[in-house]
Amino acid sequence: MDISRSKLEEIPVKAIQGNNVLAISVGNREMERSEKAIREYGLIHPLVVSRCDDGHYHIIAGECERMVITQMRQSTVRAVVMECLEAPEATRLALLLSSLKQSSNALSEGLLLKELCQNHLQTQSEVAFMLGRSISWVSKRLALSDRLATSVVELVQAGQICSHTAQEIARLPGDVQQTFAGKVITEHLPKSAVERLVSTYNNPQTPQEVKRSVLENPQTTLEWLTTTEKSKRCKVQDDLSPKLVTLQKLRNLLAMLFRLTGEAEGLLATLTLEERQTMLPMLKQCTQSLWRFAGFAKANLDNVSPGKTEGVGEHGH
């Protein structure tokens, strides 16, 4: 781009038109950080705007800073003013500058991509090449913007729903998004709750009455989900009674004992007479313990299943 098309100017803040799409990625945290930086250091990065024929300016980059400066009631601001910038090129530049920021927002980028690809007839390959991104990256963001109902996008632009919550709502079928979004606003549901409710609604095993409750009474549904999960945890704990825990532990120990005696037998067979003499004290202790355990195990075995004692004894363990 020719450098003569842009120049640094001091322009009236009131003459700058906000960008609703870029505003989607601006939350309270971003504005607080931006205000702190501006008050302490001034505006380090100038706004990027395009000059309109009516004397106004359209924001291309720096919507967060513009919002902060407007709240601070600053009369003028330093900006890079782009001349002769048509709508498609302005959108491409806004998207490029957005993708270069670490705080870029998938929904905001998706809407900008949608404008380029649908309104200005740019192909996904062309946009991907321009941004240095993959076609998959472009496709995923376009899919997000297509899935989200227009009415929900308007709620995000109005600041009633944050963009991250909107991304969760986009996972719902389009015909129920507006209804659910309204409940999210009225019941002040956080993103974590929205994510949980959306996952419940999308679960194929969720009954229809529960899905209906997600849309009509999300707060009540959350309470029901919490109670259900607690009941399941209690049932699992009840199933693991002390008797069952003891039996499982004994099974594990017997399996280990069977394996270890077999390994010890194999190693003992490889020792010389002198080497066995050094192991004699430990061998005596093991022999006594194993004889005692074998007698106890045989007595229990005879009580439970007398007809199977010979088969077990043949293994010598």
Contacts in CASP RR format, 6 or more apart in sequence:
PFRMAT RR
TARGET T0000
AUTHOR 0000-0000-0000
METHOD contacts of the structure
MODEL  1
MDISRSKLEEIPVKAIQGNNVLAISVGNREMERSEKAIREYGLIHPLVVS
RCDDGHYHIIAGECERMVITQMRQSTVRAVVMECLEAPEATRLALLLSSL
KQSSNALSEGLLLKELCQNHLQTQSEVAFMLGRSISWVSKRLALSDRLAT
SVVELVQAGQICSHTAQEIARLPGDVQQTFAGKVITEHLPKSAVERLVST
YNNPQTPQEVKRSVLENPQTTLEWLTTTEKSKRCKVQDDLSPKLVTLQKL
RNLLAMLFRLTGEAEGLLATLTLEERQTMLPMLKQCTQSLWRFAGFAKAN
LDNVSPGKTEGVGEHGH
5 82 0 8 1.000
5 83 0 8 1.000
5 84 0 8 1.000
5 85 0 8 1.000
6 80 0 8 1.000
6 81 0 8 1.000
6 82 0 8 1.000
6 83 0 8 1.000
7 80 0 8 1.000
7 81 0 8 1.000
7 83 0 8 1.000
8 46 0 8 1.000
8 78 0 8 1.000
8 79 0 8 1.000
8 80 0 8 1.000
8 81 0 8 1.000
9 78 0 8 1.000
9 79 0 8 1.000
9 81 0 8 1.000
10 76 0 8 1.000
10 77 0 8 1.000
10 78 0 8 1.000
10 79 0 8 1.000
11 49 0 8 1.000
11 57 0 8 1.000
11 76 0 8 1.000
11 77 0 8 1.000
11 79 0 8 1.000
11 81 0 8 1.000
12 75 0 8 1.000
12 76 0 8 1.000
13 66 0 8 1.000
13 69 0 8 1.000
13 70 0 8 1.000
13 74 0 8 1.000
13 75 0 8 1.000
13 76 0 8 1.000
13 77 0 8 1.000
14 75 0 8 1.000
15 55 0 8 1.000
15 56 0 8 1.000
15 57 0 8 1.000
16 47 0 8 1.000
16 49 0 8 1.000
16 56 0 8 1.000
16 57 0 8 1.000
16 58 0 8 1.000
16 59 0 8 1.000
16 66 0 8 1.000
16 77 0 8 1.000
16 79 0 8 1.000
17 52 0 8 1.000
17 56 0 8 1.000
17 57 0 8 1.000
17 58 0 8 1.000
17 59 0 8 1.000
18 58 0 8 1.000
18 59 0 8 1.000
18 63 0 8 1.000
18 66 0 8 1.000
19 58 0 8 1.000
19 59 0 8 1.000
19 60 0 8 1.000
19 63 0 8 1.000
19 94 0 8 1.000
20 157 0 8 1.000
21 94 0 8 1.000
21 108 0 8 1.000
21 111 0 8 1.000
21 112 0 8 1.000
21 115 0 8 1.000
21 157 0 8 1.000
22 59 0 8 1.000
22 61 0 8 1.000
22 62 0 8 1.000
22 63 0 8 1.000
22 94 0 8 1.000
22 98 0 8 1.000
22 108 0 8 1.000
23 63 0 8 1.000
23 67 0 8 1.000
23 157 0 8 1.000
23 159 0 8 1.000
24 105 0 8 1.000
24 107 0 8 1.000
24 108 0 8 1.000
24 111 0 8 1.000
24 156 0 8 1.000
24 157 0 8 1.000
24 163 0 8 1.000
25 64 0 8 1.000
25 98 0 8 1.000
25 103 0 8 1.000
25 104 0 8 1.000
25 105 0 8 1.000
25 107 0 8 1.000
25 108 0 8 1.000
25 163 0 8 1.000
26 63 0 8 1.000
26 64 0 8 1.000
26 67 0 8 1.000
27 64 0 8 1.000
27 162 0 8 1.000
30 64 0 8 1.000
30 103 0 8 1.000
31 64 0 8 1.000
31 67 0 8 1.000
31 68 0 8 1.000
34 64 0 8 1.000
34 65 0 8 1.000
34 68 0 8 1.000
35 68 0 8 1.000
35 71 0 8 1.000
35 72 0 8 1.000
37 44 0 8 1.000
38 65 0 8 1.000
38 68 0 8 1.000
38 69 0 8 1.000
38 72 0 8 1.000
43 65 0 8 1.000
43 69 0 8 1.000
43 77 0 8 1.000
43 78 0 8 1.000
45 62 0 8 1.000
45 65 0 8 1.000
46 77 0 8 1.000
46 78 0 8 1.000
46 79 0 8 1.000
46 80 0 8 1.000
47 59 0 8 1.000
47 61 0 8 1.000
47 62 0 8 1.000
47 65 0 8 1.000
47 66 0 8 1.000
47 77 0 8 1.000
47 78 0 8 1.000
47 79 0 8 1.000
47 80 0 8 1.000
48 59 0 8 1.000
48 60 0 8 1.000
48 61 0 8 1.000
48 62 0 8 1.000
48 79 0 8 1.000
48 80 0 8 1.000
48 82 0 8 1.000
48 93 0 8 1.000
48 97 0 8 1.000
49 57 0 8 1.000
49 58 0 8 1.000
49 59 0 8 1.000
49 60 0 8 1.000
49 79 0 8 1.000
49 80 0 8 1.000
49 81 0 8 1.000
49 82 0 8 1.000
50 57 0 8 1.000
50 58 0 8 1.000
50 60 0 8 1.000
50 81 0 8 1.000
50 82 0 8 1.000
50 83 0 8 1.000
50 85 0 8 1.000
50 90 0 8 1.000
51 57 0 8 1.000
51 81 0 8 1.000
51 82 0 8 1.000
51 83 0 8 1.000
51 85 0 8 1.000
52 58 0 8 1.000
57 79 0 8 1.000
57 81 0 8 1.000
58 90 0 8 1.000
59 66 0 8 1.000
60 82 0 8 1.000
60 85 0 8 1.000
60 90 0 8 1.000
60 93 0 8 1.000
60 94 0 8 1.000
60 97 0 8 1.000
61 93 0 8 1.000
61 94 0 8 1.000
61 97 0 8 1.000
61 98 0 8 1.000
65 77 0 8 1.000
66 77 0 8 1.000
69 77 0 8 1.000
82 90 0 8 1.000
82 93 0 8 1.000
85 93 0 8 1.000
87 119 0 8 1.000
87 120 0 8 1.000
88 116 0 8 1.000
88 119 0 8 1.000
88 120 0 8 1.000
88 122 0 8 1.000
91 112 0 8 1.000
91 115 0 8 1.000
91 116 0 8 1.000
91 120 0 8 1.000
92 116 0 8 1.000
92 122 0 8 1.000
92 127 0 8 1.000
92 130 0 8 1.000
94 112 0 8 1.000
95 109 0 8 1.000
95 112 0 8 1.000
95 113 0 8 1.000
95 116 0 8 1.000
95 127 0 8 1.000
95 131 0 8 1.000
96 130 0 8 1.000
96 131 0 8 1.000
98 104 0 8 1.000
98 105 0 8 1.000
98 108 0 8 1.000
98 109 0 8 1.000
98 112 0 8 1.000
99 109 0 8 1.000
99 131 0 8 1.000
99 133 0 8 1.000
105 163 0 8 1.000
106 140 0 8 1.000
106 141 0 8 1.000
106 144 0 8 1.000
106 163 0 8 1.000
106 167 0 8 1.000
107 144 0 8 1.000
107 145 0 8 1.000
107 148 0 8 1.000
107 156 0 8 1.000
107 163 0 8 1.000
107 166 0 8 1.000
107 167 0 8 1.000
107 170 0 8 1.000
108 163 0 8 1.000
109 141 0 8 1.000
110 141 0 8 1.000
110 142 0 8 1.000
110 144 0 8 1.000
110 145 0 8 1.000
111 145 0 8 1.000
111 153 0 8 1.000
113 127 0 8 1.000
113 138 0 8 1.000
113 141 0 8 1.000
113 142 0 8 1.000
113 145 0 8 1.000
114 142 0 8 1.000
114 145 0 8 1.000
114 146 0 8 1.000
116 122 0 8 1.000
116 127 0 8 1.000
117 123 0 8 1.000
117 124 0 8 1.000
117 127 0 8 1.000
117 142 0 8 1.000
124 135 0 8 1.000
124 138 0 8 1.000
124 139 0 8 1.000
124 142 0 8 1.000
125 135 0 8 1.000
127 133 0 8 1.000
127 138 0 8 1.000
128 134 0 8 1.000
128 135 0 8 1.000
128 137 0 8 1.000
128 138 0 8 1.000
131 138 0 8 1.000
144 167 0 8 1.000
144 170 0 8 1.000
145 153 0 8 1.000
147 170 0 8 1.000
147 171 0 8 1.000
147 174 0 8 1.000
148 166 0 8 1.000
148 167 0 8 1.000
148 169 0 8 1.000
148 170 0 8 1.000
148 177 0 8 1.000
149 174 0 8 1.000
149 177 0 8 1.000
149 178 0 8 1.000
149 181 0 8 1.000
151 177 0 8 1.000
151 178 0 8 1.000
151 181 0 8 1.000
152 161 0 8 1.000
152 166 0 8 1.000
152 169 0 8 1.000
152 170 0 8 1.000
152 177 0 8 1.000
152 178 0 8 1.000
152 181 0 8 1.000
153 166 0 8 1.000
155 161 0 8 1.000
155 166 0 8 1.000
155 181 0 8 1.000
155 182 0 8 1.000
155 185 0 8 1.000
156 162 0 8 1.000
156 163 0 8 1.000
156 166 0 8 1.000
160 185 0 8 1.000
161 169 0 8 1.000
161 181 0 8 1.000
161 184 0 8 1.000
161 185 0 8 1.000
162 191 0 8 1.000
164 191 0 8 1.000
165 184 0 8 1.000
165 189 0 8 1.000
165 191 0 8 1.000
165 194 0 8 1.000
166 181 0 8 1.000
168 191 0 8 1.000
168 194 0 8 1.000
168 195 0 8 1.000
168 198 0 8 1.000
169 177 0 8 1.000
169 180 0 8 1.000
169 181 0 8 1.000
169 184 0 8 1.000
169 194 0 8 1.000
169 198 0 8 1.000
170 177 0 8 1.000
171 198 0 8 1.000
171 202 0 8 1.000
172 180 0 8 1.000
172 198 0 8 1.000
172 201 0 8 1.000
172 202 0 8 1.000
176 201 0 8 1.000
176 215 0 8 1.000
179 215 0 8 1.000
180 197 0 8 1.000
180 214 0 8 1.000
180 215 0 8 1.000
180 218 0 8 1.000
183 189 0 8 1.000
183 215 0 8 1.000
183 216 0 8 1.000
183 218 0 8 1.000
184 194 0 8 1.000
184 218 0 8 1.000
187 218 0 8 1.000
187 219 0 8 1.000
189 197 0 8 1.000
189 218 0 8 1.000
189 219 0 8 1.000
193 218 0 8 1.000
193 222 0 8 1.000
196 222 0 8 1.000
196 225 0 8 1.000
197 214 0 8 1.000
197 218 0 8 1.000
197 221 0 8 1.000
197 222 0 8 1.000
200 206 0 8 1.000
200 210 0 8 1.000
200 211 0 8 1.000
200 214 0 8 1.000
200 221 0 8 1.000
200 225 0 8 1.000
201 211 0 8 1.000
201 214 0 8 1.000
201 215 0 8 1.000
210 221 0 8 1.000
210 224 0 8 1.000
213 220 0 8 1.000
213 221 0 8 1.000
213 224 0 8 1.000
214 221 0 8 1.000
257 317 0 8 1.000
258 317 0 8 1.000
261 290 0 8 1.000
261 317 0 8 1.000
262 317 0 8 1.000
264 286 0 8 1.000
268 276 0 8 1.000
268 279 0 8 1.000
268 283 0 8 1.000
271 279 0 8 1.000
276 283 0 8 1.000
298 309 0 8 1.000
301 308 0 8 1.000
301 309 0 8 1.000
301 312 0 8 1.000
302 309 0 8 1.000
END
